[in-house]
Amino acid sequence: MRVMLQHAAHCRSGDKGNTSNIMIIAYDEALYPPLKEQLSAQRFKDFYAGVVTGPVERYTIDHLWMMNFVCQGALGGGVSRSLCLDNYGKSLSSRILAFELELPEALRPRLRGL
C-alpha cells in the first residue's frame, strides 16, 4: 500500500544560515526499516528539486528509529537573506511529510491517521 510519510513518522527541524536540518522519527519500530530503505539522501534531495541546491547528508540513529537530513543550500542564502518567507526549516520539514512510501499491508495497524 502507498501512504504518505505523515502516517508513518513525524518531523523536527532547524535552520542555521543556508542549512536546514530535518529529523524524521518513525512512530513505530516496525515502520523504521522500510522508511530507512526508501528515504535515502538522494530521494530526499530529489523530493526538494529546485529548493535544496547543495548536498544532502543522511545520518541514521537506528536504536531511536530516526534519520537526520542535513541539507546545504536549502534556505535561499539563509533565513535573514531570503526574500521567501516560507523557506525556513519548519516549512521544509512539513513538506517531506507528503513523501510517499510503499508499505506492506501488515503494517497498517502501526500507522497513524489513516
N, C-alpha and C positions, 0 to 999 in steps of 0.2 A: 504494500500500500504506500501511496505517496502522501506525505504530510509536511507541513511547514515546520521549520525548526522550533518555532514558538511552542509547539506541543510536546517537544522532547527536552527543551533546555531553556534557560534564561540567560541574560547577559548583564555584564557590568562593563563600564568603560571609563576612560580618562583620556585627557589630551594634554600635550605639552609641546609648545612650538608647533611644528608641522607634522607631528607624530601622534597617531591615535593608538590607543591600547584597548583592545576589546577581549574580554574574558567570556567564554562560553561555558556554562555549567549545566551538565546533564541533570535532569530531575531524578534519574534512577540509574543505578549501576548497570543494569542490562541495556540501557539506551546509549551508554557511552561508547562501546566498541563500534557500532555502525556509524555513530556521529564522527568518531575519530577517523574511521576509514573513508568516509565520504567528504569530509570538510578539510581538505588539505590546504596548505598555504596558497597554492596556485588557484584552486577553485574559489577560495575566499577572495583572492585578488580579482579573479575573473568576474565574480559577482559584483564587484565595485568598479567595473571597467569605466575608465574616464574620470573616476573620482580619486582613486588611490593611484598615484603616479610613480611611487617608489616601490622598493621591495617590501614584501610581507614575510615576516618570520613567524612560525608557529612553535609554541612551547607547550608540551603536554605535561599535565600533572595527573597521572593516571590514578593514583590512590584517592584523589578527591574528585574524579570524573570531570576534569576541567581542561580547557585548552585556552592559551593566551595568544592572541594575534597582535603583533606589533607592526603597525602599518606606517611606513615612511611616506612622506609626500601625500598625506591624506587630508590636510586641513587648509588647502588653498594658500599655502605660505605661512600659516599659523593663525590661530584664533584671532589675535589682535590685528592682523594684517588683512584678513579675508573680508571681502565685501558680502560674502554669503552667510547670512545669519544662521542658517540651518546646518552649517558644515562643521559642527562640533562632534566630539566623540560619542555623545549620547544619541545624536541623530544617526550616526553610522551604526551604532550597536542596535538600534531599533530596526534598522533596515535588514540586517542579517537574519532577523527572526523570520523573514519571508523565504529564506533559503529552503529549497525542497529536499527532503530526504526520502529514500526508499527503505522502508522498514518491513520486516515480516509481520504478518497479521497477529502472530502470537504476542507481539509487544504492545498491542492496542491497550490493554488494561493499565499499562505503565505510563501512558501518555496523559497529558492534561488538556482540558478544554475541548475535547472532541465531542 
